[in-house]
Amino acid sequence: MNHDSYLSVKQVAEYLHLNEKKVYELVKDNQIPATKVTGKWLFPRNLIDRWITESAYNGLLSDRLAIVGSDDPLFYRAVLQYTNAIAPHGLVSYFPTGTGTGLKLLQMRRADACCLHWGRVRKATCATPRCCNSTGRQTSGCWCICFAANRG
């Protein structure tokens, strides 16, 4: 591990010109990228820099949406329809990565949304939460699961 790549609570507080208590509040509210290693919070410097950039001026990159997940014609059509609805005010990208890779990219904050499908509704209500829990995301971020279509 490159020690310059990660900041401690004290270092990130100095870097952001905040007090340490405020940094802990940001961590508690999942507002800042952080990970806990052996009981100590670490802040990847590259994610802190990205977080600052994206937060600037209401989010420099707030007009972009990266969607990943299952390679499905229904998802493609939905993304295309949404893209046409918001054009020219934003850029939407769809990358058919597959469900597992899509969820990992979402967990790493490399994507904004992940599309997945399970077939019948009964199977989806059990499989979707189980799949989301299997990614290991336990303390940061939140999931929003939307059932957009029912094929039968």
N, C-alpha and C positions, 0 to 999 in steps of 0.2 A: 504494500500500500504506500503510495506516495503521500507523505505527510502534508505537502503543500496543496494537495488536491482536496483535502478535507479540513474544515474549520471546526474548532470547538465552540461551545456556547460563548465563551469570552471573546474569542477571535471574531465570530460572526457579529457579536454585539459591537465590537470596535469597528469592524468593516462597514456596518450599516449605520453607525453612529446612534446606537440605541443602548438602553441599559439591558442587563442580562434578564431581568424580570420580564421585560417586553418580549424578548426572544422566546422565553418559556411560554408566554401567552400565545405567541404566534404558532409555536409547535403544538400546543394543546388544542388550538382551533384549526389545525391542519392548514395553516395559511402559508407555511414556509417549507420548502423541501428539506427533510431531515430523516435521519435513521438512527436508531439506538443500537449501539454495539457495546456489549458487556456493561450495560447500565449507564453508558455515557452517550449523550447526543452528539452526532457528527453531521456536518452540513457540507455536502459536495459543492466545492467552490463553483464549478461550471453550472450547476443547477441554481445556485444562488444568483449568479450573474444572469442567467436566463430568466429567472423569476423577476429580477429587477427590470430587465428589458421589457418583459411581457406586461409588467404592472405599470410601466411608464405611459403617460398620456392615455389613460383608460385601456391600456394594452395595445402595444404596437402591432402585435400579431392577432388582435381580436377579430379581425375580419377574415381569418382563415380557419377552416375546419378540416381536420384529417380524420377520415373514417376508415377503419380497417375491419377485417373479419372474414366471414364466410363468402365464398365466391358463389353468388346467387343472383340470377337475373331479376328477381323481385327487389332485392336490395339495390342493385344497379339502377333500376328504373326509379325507385324512390329517391335515391341520391341525385339522379339526373333531374327529376322533377323539382326537388328542393333547390338545386343549383340554378335552374332556370327561374325559380320564384324570387331568389335573392339577387340575381345578377342585375347590375354590375357592382353591387355593394359588398360582395364577398367572394372568396375563392373556396370551393369545396373540392376535396380530393378523396377518391375512393381507392383503396388498395386491397384487393382480395388476397389476404394473407393466410386465411384459414382461421378457425376459431381460436385454437390454442395460442398461436403466434399473435393474433389480434389482441387477446386478453393480456398477454405479456407486454405488448407495446403500450396498451392502455395503462397497465400497472406502472410502467416505467415513465409515464407521461410523455410518450412519444406520439400518442394519438389522442384524439378528443372523444372518439366514440368507437365502439366495437359492435358490429352486427353479427348475430348468431341465430341459428335456427335449429329446432329440434324435432320438427314434424308435428305430431298431434299434440293438442293442448294439454292433455293429461300428462304426457311425458315431459313437456316443457316446464310445468309447474314444479316438478321435482328436480329435473336435470339442470336448469338454469342456475338456481342458487348454489347447488353443489359444485358446478363448474366454476362459478365466481369465487367461491370459498377456497377452491383448490389452488388458486393463484398465490395464496399466501399473504394477500393484502389484509392486514388485520387492524392496523391503527391509523393509517393515513388515507385520506380521500373517502369517497363514498360511491356507491353503485346506484344506478338508476336503471331498472329493468322495465322495458316497455314492450308489450305485446302489440305489434303494429298490424299484423295480418293473420288471418286464419285461413289456411288453404283447404280445410275440410276435415 
